[in-house]
Amino acid sequence: MSIQGTILVVDDEVRSQEALRRVLREDFEVLCVGNATDAEKLLEGEIVHAILCDQRMPHESGVSFLKRVRELWPDPVRMIISGYSDSEDIIAGLNEAGIYQYITKPWQPDQLVETVKEAVQLYRLQKETETAGVDVKAISEHIKKVVSVKRGAAKQLYDFDRIVHSAESPMHNVIELGRRAADYDISVLITGESGTGKELLARAIHYGSARASNAFVVENCGALPDELLESELFGCKKGAFTGAYQDRIGLFEVADGGTIFLDEIGETSPAFQVKLLRVLQESEIRPLGAQRVRKVDVRVVAATNRDLEAEVEAGRFRRDLYYRLAAFPVHMPALRERPMDISLIAEGVLSAVKISFNRPNLRFARSALDEFAKYHWPGNVRELQNEIQRMAVLADQDELRAPPLLGRRNGKRSAPIPVHGKLNGSASLKDKVEDLEKSVIMNCLERYDGNISRVASELGLSRVGLRNKLSRYDLRKNAKGDALS
């Protein structure tokens, strides 16, 4: 049976410790100490999900200790075990220490295990919904209901059938592959240009799988330096590095039993790749600054706009990690490869814009849809969404005519993307793709006068991802902004 969480038992009686360990060890990692001082030392170096504390100990009551824990380590779910039914203790525990359960001796083993399971589940729900620090006893059932409703709505929203495409679209094959992947607990690597909807497909895979009732969490791996990325994914203890002001549960632990989506996985450093590989191989994480590892059961869906096979051959991406991630590869076609879908997607976007902008009578002129079909959309679906929003903002009438992207932008006609001779020569497919990518970036830099933030937004890249591409294509001199420092 998989370990579901870490439980700290604080009890001065060794026999009580042994009894609790014996009952709980099949489902949890159980740490036992005999007093509050040792418990605090352990909490400084461990991430604990729940605390079971005896009420009557030689030097300090359980309520007094858990009140201090609530101030210093508010995340663990706190429970009291006592052989005395002192009503004042119970009231004090609920009000002052935020006690989740008051368990009386003699306790029933099965009931105790279920109570602790609920406490660990509540810990994760708190982290997932960012409700840590609130009185958990008062909101526990409410949180469960809210999260359950939200997950049910997400399952409908991100159903494969909701992915917009026409009868002739290449997305048919993509969706069929996604459905097959959802049925099996296998790592998926989604490739494709930025803005093609890789996260949308990842969500459909999760909500179409047996993990749908558990968390789906997202991390952009190209947006953070290694240390912060490790903290985000694996967790950390307070003081583990500069800026670690409190304990943090990692996204892998939040996603335990569910799915984690690692976007821009191709932007990670070799050092981080080694650590991620170990997590995938061992199914365990070690939070930064923590003394122990903890098991996690997480499905990984990764995405990249890079050619990872080429990155492996160039020595920039670990081969063993690539094969771990790419057990089931799926490629998302660019929007220019599915022109038959453009008008359908545009109409869907406009429906949302009507609601968010409170302009229910907006509609496309036929000429606008014709222009959409002619354009090559380097930013793909994300760029199309942005353009429709711009059109709605600029339109004085309800009919949306020729979009600004295809007509005027900043008072100037948009220049066609330059295509170098390499595209028509006998170069390899990789060289042709890279030349086209460089051309798209050059065009966007020119259009926005080198503004890094606007270029990154236009192309659907993080600033870090764009910086890496500027370096690769020797375009840093064309750009402006602090992202280059």
PAKOLZA-209276 format. One record per residue (C-alpha): residue number from 1; chain; x, y, z. Coordinates in nm, 4 decimals. Layout:
BEGIN
NODE   i ch        X        Y        Z
NODE NUM  A        X        Y        Z
...
//
This chain:
BEGIN
NODE   i ch        X        Y        Z
NODE   1  A   0.0000   0.0000   0.0000
NODE   2  A   0.1353   0.3477  -0.0893
NODE   3  A   0.2301   0.5919   0.1866
NODE   4  A  -0.0317   0.8692   0.1989
NODE   5  A   0.1456   1.1222   0.4202
NODE   6  A   0.3704   1.1917   0.7183
NODE   7  A   0.2197   1.1867   1.0674
NODE   8  A   0.3916   1.3206   1.3795
NODE   9  A   0.2921   1.1459   1.7049
NODE  10  A   0.3715   1.3391   2.0248
NODE  11  A   0.3159   1.1232   2.3337
NODE  12  A   0.5288   1.0736   2.6453
NODE  13  A   0.4202   0.7103   2.6823
NODE  14  A   0.6279   0.4749   2.4700
NODE  15  A   0.3535   0.2101   2.4603
NODE  16  A   0.1073   0.4643   2.3215
NODE  17  A   0.3614   0.5613   2.0548
NODE  18  A   0.4082   0.1982   1.9574
NODE  19  A   0.0325   0.1352   1.9383
NODE  20  A  -0.0241   0.4362   1.7144
NODE  21  A   0.2721   0.3476   1.4932
NODE  22  A   0.1477  -0.0092   1.4534
NODE  23  A  -0.2001   0.1034   1.3450
NODE  24  A  -0.0892   0.3847   1.1114
NODE  25  A   0.2330   0.2577   0.9533
NODE  26  A   0.0618   0.0679   0.6703
NODE  27  A  -0.0814   0.3914   0.5310
NODE  28  A   0.1508   0.6637   0.6610
NODE  29  A   0.5064   0.7462   0.7511
NODE  30  A   0.4898   0.7759   1.1310
NODE  31  A   0.7393   0.9860   1.3289
NODE  32  A   0.7217   0.9531   1.7080
NODE  33  A   0.8613   1.1809   1.9796
NODE  34  A   0.8022   1.1959   2.3539
NODE  35  A   0.7783   1.5688   2.4185
NODE  36  A   0.7082   1.9096   2.2666
NODE  37  A   1.0747   2.0113   2.2476
NODE  38  A   1.1681   1.7127   2.0317
NODE  39  A   0.8557   1.7679   1.8239
NODE  40  A   0.9575   2.1272   1.7463
NODE  41  A   1.3075   2.0178   1.6460
NODE  42  A   1.1547   1.7661   1.4067
NODE  43  A   0.9122   2.0214   1.2605
NODE  44  A   1.2079   2.2456   1.1774
NODE  45  A   1.3493   1.9789   0.9447
NODE  46  A   1.0466   1.7861   0.8191
NODE  47  A   0.7279   1.8560   0.6261
NODE  48  A   0.4505   1.6979   0.8316
NODE  49  A   0.0924   1.6570   0.7145
NODE  50  A  -0.0800   1.5938   1.0479
NODE  51  A   0.0042   1.5899   1.4188
NODE  52  A  -0.1445   1.3495   1.6750
NODE  53  A  -0.0647   1.4886   2.0186
NODE  54  A  -0.1446   1.3558   2.3649
NODE  55  A  -0.3257   1.6152   2.5777
NODE  56  A  -0.1644   1.5430   2.9137
NODE  57  A   0.2146   1.5399   2.9053
NODE  58  A   0.4566   1.6053   3.1969
NODE  59  A   0.5697   1.9605   3.1137
NODE  60  A   0.3108   2.0995   2.8741
NODE  61  A  -0.0428   2.0228   2.7640
NODE  62  A  -0.1134   1.9161   2.4085
NODE  63  A  -0.3379   2.2182   2.3509
NODE  64  A  -0.0620   2.4559   2.4654
NODE  65  A   0.1883   2.2906   2.2325
NODE  66  A  -0.0483   2.2852   1.9334
NODE  67  A  -0.1361   2.6509   1.9899
NODE  68  A   0.2342   2.7307   1.9430
NODE  69  A   0.2505   2.4980   1.6409
NODE  70  A  -0.0410   2.6874   1.4870
NODE  71  A   0.1624   3.0095   1.5037
NODE  72  A   0.4961   2.8684   1.3857
NODE  73  A   0.3898   2.5824   1.1531
NODE  74  A   0.0260   2.6492   1.0561
NODE  75  A   0.0046   2.3928   0.7761
NODE  76  A  -0.0061   2.0523   0.9568
NODE  77  A  -0.3566   1.9456   1.0572
NODE  78  A  -0.3649   1.9297   1.4377
NODE  79  A  -0.5389   1.6563   1.6414
NODE  80  A  -0.5535   1.5812   2.0157
NODE  81  A  -0.5684   1.2338   2.1704
NODE  82  A  -0.6753   1.2159   2.5337
NODE  83  A  -0.8113   0.9726   2.7910
NODE  84  A  -0.9902   1.2592   2.9644
NODE  85  A  -1.3118   1.4205   2.8478
NODE  86  A  -1.2430   1.7645   2.9945
NODE  87  A  -1.4843   2.0031   2.8208
NODE  88  A  -1.2624   2.3057   2.8917
NODE  89  A  -0.9701   2.1327   2.7192
NODE  90  A  -1.1871   2.0564   2.4176
NODE  91  A  -1.3127   2.4151   2.3884
NODE  92  A  -0.9624   2.5560   2.4343
NODE  93  A  -0.8271   2.3175   2.1721
NODE  94  A  -1.0869   2.4131   1.9144
NODE  95  A  -1.0652   2.7868   1.9728
NODE  96  A  -0.6989   2.8483   2.0500
NODE  97  A  -0.5063   2.5746   1.8710
NODE  98  A  -0.7337   2.5152   1.5712
NODE  99  A  -0.7791   2.1473   1.6553
NODE 100  A  -0.9284   1.9425   1.3724
NODE 101  A  -1.0301   1.6395   1.5835
NODE 102  A  -1.0400   1.5591   1.9555
NODE 103  A  -0.9909   1.1805   1.9746
NODE 104  A  -1.0734   1.0076   2.3008
NODE 105  A  -0.9061   0.6969   2.4389
NODE 106  A  -0.9583   0.4108   2.3886
NODE 107  A  -0.9682   0.4797   2.0168
NODE 108  A  -1.0852   0.2348   1.7510
NODE 109  A  -0.8078   0.1471   1.4991
NODE 110  A  -1.0220   0.1605   1.1831
NODE 111  A  -1.1875   0.4845   1.2854
NODE 112  A  -0.8495   0.6388   1.3747
NODE 113  A  -0.7018   0.5483   1.0359
NODE 114  A  -0.9980   0.7053   0.8537
NODE 115  A  -0.9723   1.0206   1.0648
NODE 116  A  -0.6033   1.0570   0.9870
NODE 117  A  -0.6670   0.9943   0.6155
NODE 118  A  -0.9238   1.2747   0.6186
NODE 119  A  -0.6727   1.5020   0.7922
NODE 120  A  -0.4062   1.4362   0.5281
NODE 121  A  -0.6604   1.4922   0.2519
NODE 122  A  -0.7587   1.8197   0.4149
NODE 123  A  -0.3936   1.9274   0.4277
NODE 124  A  -0.3658   1.8775   0.0533
NODE 125  A  -0.6979   2.0467  -0.0160
NODE 126  A  -0.5807   2.3475   0.1831
NODE 127  A  -0.2674   2.3721  -0.0274
NODE 128  A  -0.4512   2.3173  -0.3511
NODE 129  A  -0.7087   2.5871  -0.2766
NODE 130  A  -0.4681   2.8153  -0.0864
NODE 131  A  -0.6733   2.8166   0.2292
NODE 132  A  -0.3901   2.7414   0.4738
NODE 133  A  -0.4173   2.9351   0.7979
NODE 134  A  -0.7995   2.9305   0.8100
NODE 135  A  -0.9787   2.7403   1.0855
NODE 136  A  -0.9734   2.3955   0.9273
NODE 137  A  -1.2451   2.2505   1.1482
NODE 138  A  -1.4924   2.5119   1.0345
NODE 139  A  -1.4195   2.4871   0.6627
NODE 140  A  -1.3155   2.1258   0.6030
NODE 141  A  -1.6460   2.0024   0.4630
NODE 142  A  -1.6969   2.3254   0.2713
NODE 143  A  -1.3541   2.2920   0.1066
NODE 144  A  -1.4246   1.9354   0.0028
NODE 145  A  -1.7582   2.0325  -0.1530
NODE 146  A  -1.6149   2.3349  -0.3333
NODE 147  A  -1.3198   2.1405  -0.4742
NODE 148  A  -1.5484   1.8535  -0.5772
NODE 149  A  -1.7805   2.0915  -0.7625
NODE 150  A  -1.4894   2.2683  -0.9316
NODE 151  A  -1.3364   1.9402  -1.0467
NODE 152  A  -1.6699   1.8249  -1.1826
NODE 153  A  -1.7055   2.1487  -1.3785
NODE 154  A  -1.3471   2.1205  -1.5045
NODE 155  A  -1.4109   1.7652  -1.6218
NODE 156  A  -1.6939   1.8939  -1.8421
NODE 157  A  -1.5057   2.2062  -1.9537
NODE 158  A  -1.1942   2.0162  -2.0609
NODE 159  A  -1.3619   1.7185  -2.2222
NODE 160  A  -1.2006   1.6074  -2.5495
NODE 161  A  -1.5258   1.6870  -2.7286
NODE 162  A  -1.4861   2.0538  -2.6289
NODE 163  A  -1.1651   2.0915  -2.8325
NODE 164  A  -1.2776   2.2935  -3.1350
NODE 165  A  -1.2035   2.1406  -3.4744
NODE 166  A  -1.3752   2.0707  -3.8038
NODE 167  A  -1.4484   1.7353  -3.9642
NODE 168  A  -1.1374   1.7553  -4.1878
NODE 169  A  -0.8998   1.8799  -3.9167
NODE 170  A  -0.5680   1.7080  -3.8306
NODE 171  A  -0.6810   1.7549  -3.4698
NODE 172  A  -0.8922   1.4397  -3.5093
NODE 173  A  -0.5803   1.2255  -3.4846
NODE 174  A  -0.4448   1.4320  -3.1938
NODE 175  A  -0.7665   1.3903  -2.9968
NODE 176  A  -0.7762   1.0168  -3.0644
NODE 177  A  -0.4188   0.9846  -2.9339
NODE 178  A  -0.5134   1.1904  -2.6288
NODE 179  A  -0.8111   0.9662  -2.5530
NODE 180  A  -0.5918   0.6575  -2.5743
NODE 181  A  -0.3274   0.8118  -2.3482
NODE 182  A  -0.5933   0.9061  -2.0920
NODE 183  A  -0.6910   0.5417  -2.0489
NODE 184  A  -0.3421   0.4392  -1.9363
NODE 185  A  -0.1126   0.5678  -1.6631
NODE 186  A   0.1701   0.6661  -1.8967
NODE 187  A   0.3902   0.9760  -1.9268
NODE 188  A   0.2939   1.1991  -2.2190
NODE 189  A   0.5130   1.4490  -2.4069
NODE 190  A   0.3173   1.7091  -2.6049
NODE 191  A   0.5196   1.8923  -2.8693
NODE 192  A   0.4263   2.1867  -3.0846
NODE 193  A   0.4689   2.5589  -3.1295
NODE 194  A   0.3748   2.8046  -2.8554
NODE 195  A   0.0064   2.8873  -2.8475
NODE 196  A  -0.1192   2.5682  -3.0127
NODE 197  A  -0.3115   2.4480  -2.7056
NODE 198  A  -0.0725   2.2000  -2.5448
NODE 199  A  -0.2044   2.2731  -2.1947
NODE 200  A  -0.5622   2.2331  -2.3158
NODE 201  A  -0.4784   1.8828  -2.4413
NODE 202  A  -0.2972   1.8017  -2.1155
NODE 203  A  -0.6061   1.8978  -1.9148
NODE 204  A  -0.8269   1.6850  -2.1408
NODE 205  A  -0.5981   1.3862  -2.0824
NODE 206  A  -0.6110   1.4371  -1.7050
NODE 207  A  -0.9883   1.4853  -1.6824
NODE 208  A  -1.0437   1.1918  -1.9147
NODE 209  A  -0.8351   0.9622  -1.6938
NODE 210  A  -0.8887   0.7703  -1.3719
NODE 211  A  -0.7016   1.0519  -1.1920
NODE 212  A  -0.9698   1.3108  -1.2744
NODE 213  A  -1.0966   1.3313  -0.9150
NODE 214  A  -0.7503   1.4411  -0.7973
NODE 215  A  -0.5465   1.7544  -0.8633
NODE 216  A  -0.4169   1.8866  -1.1957
NODE 217  A  -0.1324   2.1333  -1.1372
NODE 218  A   0.0775   2.3359  -1.3818
NODE 219  A   0.4345   2.4663  -1.3731
NODE 220  A   0.6151   2.6662  -1.6427
NODE 221  A   0.9678   2.5283  -1.6207
NODE 222  A   1.1143   2.8075  -1.8330
NODE 223  A   1.0038   3.0869  -1.6013
NODE 224  A   1.2160   3.0186  -1.2895
NODE 225  A   1.5824   2.9620  -1.1987
NODE 226  A   1.6741   2.6148  -1.0756
NODE 227  A   1.6488   2.6761  -0.7011
NODE 228  A   1.3059   2.8351  -0.7188
NODE 229  A   1.1856   2.5717  -0.9648
NODE 230  A   1.2964   2.2949  -0.7272
NODE 231  A   1.1157   2.4693  -0.4423
NODE 232  A   0.7986   2.5011  -0.6505
NODE 233  A   0.8008   2.1393  -0.7628
NODE 234  A   0.9535   1.9511  -0.4697
NODE 235  A   0.8849   2.1832  -0.1736
NODE 236  A   1.1207   2.3355   0.0809
NODE 237  A   1.1732   2.3953   0.4492
NODE 238  A   1.1869   2.7443   0.5951
NODE 239  A   1.5408   2.8812   0.5613
NODE 240  A   1.6508   2.6248   0.3001
NODE 241  A   1.7729   2.9107   0.0787
NODE 242  A   1.7600   3.2885   0.0644
NODE 243  A   1.3975   3.3872   0.0307
NODE 244  A   1.2551   3.0644   0.1787
NODE 245  A   1.0552   3.2391   0.4508
NODE 246  A   0.8201   2.9510   0.5239
NODE 247  A   0.7680   2.5814   0.4628
NODE 248  A   0.6350   2.5150   0.1137
NODE 249  A   0.4657   2.2014  -0.0108
NODE 250  A   0.5806   2.1183  -0.3637
NODE 251  A   0.3500   2.0816  -0.6605
NODE 252  A   0.4423   1.7135  -0.6945
NODE 253  A   0.2948   1.6592  -0.3494
NODE 254  A  -0.0094   1.8742  -0.4236
NODE 255  A  -0.0619   1.6581  -0.7337
NODE 256  A  -0.0255   1.3291  -0.5438
NODE 257  A  -0.2780   1.0925  -0.6995
NODE 258  A  -0.3301   1.3333  -0.9890
NODE 259  A  -0.1368   1.4910  -1.2768
NODE 260  A   0.1373   1.7527  -1.3053
NODE 261  A   0.1843   1.9457  -1.6303
NODE 262  A   0.5446   2.0575  -1.6873
NODE 263  A   0.5355   2.3218  -1.9583
NODE 264  A   0.8502   2.4359  -2.1449
NODE 265  A   1.0395   2.1330  -2.0181
NODE 266  A   1.3020   2.1916  -2.2885
NODE 267  A   1.4132   2.5136  -2.1157
NODE 268  A   1.5409   2.3362  -1.8022
NODE 269  A   1.9107   2.3169  -1.7125
NODE 270  A   2.1107   1.9910  -1.7151
NODE 271  A   2.1459   2.0137  -1.3353
NODE 272  A   1.7715   2.0318  -1.2857
NODE 273  A   1.7135   1.7532  -1.5371
NODE 274  A   1.9179   1.5183  -1.3173
NODE 275  A   1.6977   1.5921  -1.0162
NODE 276  A   1.3759   1.5569  -1.2119
NODE 277  A   1.4934   1.2244  -1.3545
NODE 278  A   1.5442   1.0875  -1.0041
NODE 279  A   1.1936   1.1945  -0.9022
NODE 280  A   1.0463   1.0153  -1.2027
NODE 281  A   1.2568   0.7030  -1.1479
NODE 282  A   1.2008   0.6680  -0.7735
NODE 283  A   0.8538   0.8274  -0.7408
NODE 284  A   0.9800   1.0248  -0.4441
NODE 285  A   1.0742   1.3825  -0.3666
NODE 286  A   1.3017   1.5463  -0.1124
NODE 287  A   1.1963   1.9030  -0.0259
NODE 288  A   1.4886   2.1463  -0.0129
NODE 289  A   1.6245   2.1513   0.3426
NODE 290  A   1.4256   1.8438   0.4517
NODE 291  A   1.5900   1.5354   0.5965
NODE 292  A   1.3615   1.2707   0.4510
NODE 293  A   1.2184   1.1774   0.1142
NODE 294  A   0.8469   1.1235   0.0626
NODE 295  A   0.6718   0.9024  -0.1896
NODE 296  A   0.4409   1.0558  -0.4493
NODE 297  A   0.2080   0.9017  -0.7052
NODE 298  A   0.1932   1.1543  -0.9899
NODE 299  A   0.1357   1.1280  -1.3620
NODE 300  A   0.3597   1.3608  -1.5634
NODE 301  A   0.2495   1.5346  -1.8824
NODE 302  A   0.5281   1.7517  -2.0258
NODE 303  A   0.5268   1.9980  -2.3143
NODE 304  A   0.7847   2.1774  -2.5262
NODE 305  A   0.8112   2.3859  -2.8401
NODE 306  A   1.1630   2.2539  -2.8956
NODE 307  A   1.2762   1.9518  -3.0937
NODE 308  A   1.3864   1.7491  -2.7915
NODE 309  A   1.5374   1.4742  -3.0023
NODE 310  A   1.7673   1.7333  -3.1588
NODE 311  A   1.8375   1.8755  -2.8121
NODE 312  A   1.9376   1.5261  -2.6961
NODE 313  A   2.1736   1.4811  -2.9912
NODE 314  A   2.3242   1.8244  -2.9190
NODE 315  A   2.3831   1.7268  -2.5555
NODE 316  A   2.1497   1.9917  -2.4131
NODE 317  A   1.8842   1.7510  -2.2883
NODE 318  A   1.9398   1.4209  -2.1077
NODE 319  A   1.8592   1.1184  -2.3180
NODE 320  A   1.7369   0.9108  -2.0216
NODE 321  A   1.5019   1.1907  -1.9109
NODE 322  A   1.3711   1.2301  -2.2656
NODE 323  A   1.2716   0.8638  -2.2827
NODE 324  A   1.1066   0.8899  -1.9392
NODE 325  A   0.8958   1.1844  -2.0526
NODE 326  A   0.8272   1.0762  -2.4108
NODE 327  A   0.6745   0.7356  -2.3384
NODE 328  A   0.3730   0.8557  -2.5379
NODE 329  A   0.4483   1.1529  -2.7684
NODE 330  A   0.1722   1.3677  -2.9192
NODE 331  A   0.2330   1.6548  -3.1629
NODE 332  A   0.0004   1.9565  -3.1755
NODE 333  A  -0.0276   2.1014  -3.5290
NODE 334  A   0.0241   2.4745  -3.5821
NODE 335  A  -0.2838   2.6826  -3.6598
NODE 336  A  -0.1598   2.7426  -4.0168
NODE 337  A  -0.1682   2.3626  -4.0625
NODE 338  A  -0.5393   2.3554  -3.9740
NODE 339  A  -0.6909   2.6518  -4.1632
NODE 340  A  -1.0270   2.4737  -4.1742
NODE 341  A  -1.0524   2.5277  -3.7958
NODE 342  A  -0.9753   2.9007  -3.7843
NODE 343  A  -1.3285   3.0351  -3.8310
NODE 344  A  -1.4690   2.7856  -3.5770
NODE 345  A  -1.2085   2.8831  -3.3181
NODE 346  A  -1.2624   3.2534  -3.3910
NODE 347  A  -1.6370   3.2235  -3.3379
NODE 348  A  -1.5787   3.0407  -3.0110
NODE 349  A  -1.3405   3.3115  -2.8911
NODE 350  A  -1.5884   3.5814  -2.9917
NODE 351  A  -1.8609   3.4133  -2.7860
NODE 352  A  -1.6414   3.4455  -2.4764
NODE 353  A  -1.5474   3.8043  -2.5637
NODE 354  A  -1.9146   3.9007  -2.5912
NODE 355  A  -1.9670   3.7937  -2.2321
NODE 356  A  -1.6440   3.9303  -2.0797
NODE 357  A  -1.6748   4.2669  -2.2615
NODE 358  A  -2.0538   4.2871  -2.2155
NODE 359  A  -2.1100   4.3399  -2.5888
NODE 360  A  -2.3640   4.0709  -2.6824
NODE 361  A  -2.4162   4.1929  -3.0422
NODE 362  A  -2.0569   4.1630  -3.1649
NODE 363  A  -2.0146   3.9712  -3.4911
NODE 364  A  -1.7499   3.9187  -3.7581
NODE 365  A  -1.7691   4.0741  -4.1010
NODE 366  A  -1.7084   3.8157  -4.3714
NODE 367  A  -1.3935   4.0042  -4.4724
NODE 368  A  -1.2467   3.9580  -4.1244
NODE 369  A  -1.2878   3.5799  -4.1377
NODE 370  A  -1.1353   3.5781  -4.4880
NODE 371  A  -0.8326   3.7696  -4.3576
NODE 372  A  -0.8005   3.5264  -4.0658
NODE 373  A  -0.7806   3.2378  -4.3140
NODE 374  A  -0.5012   3.4068  -4.5133
NODE 375  A  -0.2741   3.4886  -4.2200
NODE 376  A  -0.0070   3.2405  -4.1024
NODE 377  A  -0.0532   3.3026  -3.7241
NODE 378  A   0.3004   3.2642  -3.5801
NODE 379  A   0.1500   3.2901  -3.2298
NODE 380  A  -0.1149   3.0295  -3.3171
NODE 381  A  -0.4426   3.0125  -3.1222
NODE 382  A  -0.3134   3.2440  -2.8492
NODE 383  A  -0.2383   3.5124  -3.1071
NODE 384  A  -0.5825   3.4656  -3.2627
NODE 385  A  -0.7448   3.5145  -2.9220
NODE 386  A  -0.5433   3.8314  -2.8607
NODE 387  A  -0.6332   3.9763  -3.1998
NODE 388  A  -1.0055   3.9194  -3.1531
NODE 389  A  -0.9932   4.0914  -2.8150
NODE 390  A  -0.8083   4.3860  -2.9748
NODE 391  A  -1.0650   4.4069  -3.2515
NODE 392  A  -1.3463   4.4216  -2.9969
NODE 393  A  -1.1743   4.6960  -2.7987
NODE 394  A  -1.1069   4.9095  -3.1081
NODE 395  A  -1.4436   4.8546  -3.2777
NODE 396  A  -1.6963   5.1381  -3.2546
NODE 397  A  -1.9590   4.9221  -3.4252
NODE 398  A  -2.0816   4.5715  -3.3477
NODE 399  A  -1.9443   4.4331  -3.6732
NODE 400  A  -1.5735   4.3456  -3.6497
NODE 401  A  -1.3962   4.4182  -3.9749
NODE 402  A  -1.0366   4.3644  -4.0964
NODE 403  A  -0.8304   4.2915  -3.7826
NODE 404  A  -0.5489   4.5288  -3.6782
NODE 405  A  -0.2891   4.2547  -3.7132
NODE 406  A  -0.3540   4.2201  -4.0843
NODE 407  A  -0.4118   4.5871  -4.1562
NODE 408  A  -0.2496   4.8437  -3.9283
NODE 409  A  -0.0485   4.8082  -3.6098
NODE 410  A   0.1059   5.1133  -3.4470
NODE 411  A   0.0151   5.3087  -3.7593
NODE 412  A   0.2237   5.0870  -3.9871
NODE 413  A   0.1388   4.8101  -4.2263
NODE 414  A   0.2531   4.4727  -4.0934
NODE 415  A   0.5472   4.3515  -4.2946
NODE 416  A   0.5457   3.9968  -4.4303
NODE 417  A   0.7734   3.7596  -4.2494
NODE 418  A   1.1071   3.7383  -4.4316
NODE 419  A   1.1943   3.3911  -4.5487
NODE 420  A   1.5610   3.3147  -4.6031
NODE 421  A   1.6921   3.1157  -4.8938
NODE 422  A   1.7656   2.8212  -4.6706
NODE 423  A   1.3960   2.7308  -4.6710
NODE 424  A   1.4000   2.6636  -5.0446
NODE 425  A   1.7330   2.4865  -5.0497
NODE 426  A   1.8408   2.1354  -4.9666
NODE 427  A   1.8906   2.1972  -4.5939
NODE 428  A   1.7589   1.9531  -4.3350
NODE 429  A   1.4067   1.9822  -4.1969
NODE 430  A   1.5523   2.0937  -3.8624
NODE 431  A   1.7440   2.3788  -4.0298
NODE 432  A   1.4357   2.4877  -4.2212
NODE 433  A   1.2219   2.4915  -3.9076
NODE 434  A   1.4845   2.6860  -3.7140
NODE 435  A   1.5227   2.9358  -3.9981
NODE 436  A   1.1469   2.9930  -4.0014
NODE 437  A   1.1419   3.0348  -3.6231
NODE 438  A   1.4240   3.2887  -3.6440
NODE 439  A   1.2364   3.4771  -3.9130
NODE 440  A   0.9198   3.4898  -3.7021
NODE 441  A   1.1123   3.6282  -3.4039
NODE 442  A   1.2951   3.8846  -3.6195
NODE 443  A   0.9663   4.0050  -3.7642
NODE 444  A   0.8093   4.0359  -3.4209
NODE 445  A   1.1129   4.2230  -3.2838
NODE 446  A   1.0879   4.4689  -3.5694
NODE 447  A   0.7136   4.5134  -3.5240
NODE 448  A   0.7478   4.5933  -3.1532
NODE 449  A   1.0746   4.7866  -3.1824
NODE 450  A   1.2626   4.5217  -2.9821
NODE 451  A   1.0310   4.5343  -2.6771
NODE 452  A   1.0981   4.2037  -2.4982
NODE 453  A   0.7767   4.1880  -2.2978
NODE 454  A   0.5519   4.2504  -2.5983
NODE 455  A   0.7440   4.0081  -2.8207
NODE 456  A   0.7290   3.7332  -2.5569
NODE 457  A   0.3546   3.7898  -2.5124
NODE 458  A   0.2944   3.7889  -2.8878
NODE 459  A   0.4796   3.4616  -2.9398
NODE 460  A   0.3407   3.2922  -2.6290
NODE 461  A   0.6854   3.2565  -2.4694
NODE 462  A   0.8158   3.3322  -2.1228
NODE 463  A   1.0820   3.6034  -2.1050
NODE 464  A   1.3374   3.3350  -2.0148
NODE 465  A   1.2316   3.1219  -2.3118
NODE 466  A   1.2556   3.4191  -2.5474
NODE 467  A   1.5965   3.5137  -2.4095
NODE 468  A   1.7246   3.1625  -2.4823
NODE 469  A   1.5994   3.1819  -2.8400
NODE 470  A   1.7553   3.5258  -2.8924
NODE 471  A   2.0888   3.3838  -2.7801
NODE 472  A   2.0541   3.0772  -3.0001
NODE 473  A   1.9803   3.2825  -3.3117
NODE 474  A   2.2226   3.5677  -3.2269
NODE 475  A   1.9397   3.8219  -3.2074
NODE 476  A   2.0197   3.9772  -2.8683
NODE 477  A   2.1353   4.2959  -3.0403
NODE 478  A   1.7853   4.3349  -3.1891
NODE 479  A   1.6142   4.3360  -2.8495
NODE 480  A   1.5675   4.5825  -2.5672
NODE 481  A   1.4731   4.5291  -2.2041
NODE 482  A   1.5939   4.3971  -1.8718
NODE 483  A   1.5265   4.0360  -1.9769
NODE 484  A   1.8694   4.0372  -2.1428
NODE 485  A   2.0619   4.1095  -1.8251
//
